Amino acid sequence: MRYRNARGKRSVTAALGTKQPYGLCLCLSHLTRGFPLCKRSPTTLIVDDQISILSGLISGIDWNALDVTAIRTADSARIAREILTNESVDILLCDIEMPGENGLSLLRWARNNHMDFVCVFLTSHADFLYAKEALQLGCFDYILQPARYDEIQTTIAKAIARVREHDTQKKLKQYGSLMQNHSASLFQNLFLD
């Protein structure tokens, strides 16, 4: 079977059934239909044992401006583990010192369980060892309290950009695999006389 475009020329786009005569760049868009690179609203989990901090972060940050529509809260690492186990979370905004289990232990547990999210620690503890361990665990940022809401919002905006960049990279890897899996059908008759 030979694939030809509207002008009768052999082309990859004709092989795929697309009408545009633009070659390989359209092949990718045709193959990836249903896998759009879109800006989705990230889910954010805020963990702090002080209810006043939780409510302050919820009311003090302009979540609409950040395009965040899903916010979860936990007042302990135990509750945060339940949420992380049952829901997909993109950004973790977490205190370090909490009764029972600290935020570093929570992040270590999440990383050991292959949970992939951007973590920002928001804490009043300026201990170098905490900061060092947070960086070793892949923490995105470490904000010392007291911090202004606009500073926290700017950091969250950067975390969202990282989440979207990571999503785009995952999608592009999927597209690459898709192209690789369909390369034989794409090119089998392209260069035949």
C-alpha positions, 0 to 999 in steps of 0.5 A: 500500500502506498501513501500519497498526499493530496498532490499525489506525492508520497508522504508520511502525513498521507500514511497517517491520514492527515490532510496537511502536507507538512511532513514529520512535524504533523506526524507527531501531532497526529499520533499524539492526539488525545495527549495534549500538552496542557496547563493543568491545575496542580494539586497542593498539599499543605502540612502544618501542625498549627491550624492558624498557619494552615488557615493563614496560608489558605487565605493569605495566598491568591490561589486563583492567581496561581491557577490552583483549584485543589488544595488539601491540608493536613495537621500531621505527617500521619494525615499527610501520608494518608492523602499522599497514598490516596491522591495524586499531589503535585506540590507539598508545602510542609512544616518540618517540626511537627509532633510525632513525625517531622516533615523531613521524615514524611518527605523521605517516606514519600521518596522511598515510595517513589512519590513524585511531587515538588516539595517546599519546606516552610519552617521557623527552624534555620538549622543547617542540618535540616536544610542539608537533609531537605536538599538531599531529599530533593526539596525544591525550596526552603522558606524560613518563617516568618515569611511574607505571603507574596514571597511564599506565593512567588515560590509556589509559582516557581514550583508550579512552573517546575511541575508543568515542566516535568509534565511536559517532559513526561509527555514528550517522552511518551510522544517519543515512545509513540513515534518509536513504536509507530516508526515502521508504519510511518516510514515503510512506504515513504521512500519507495518508488 
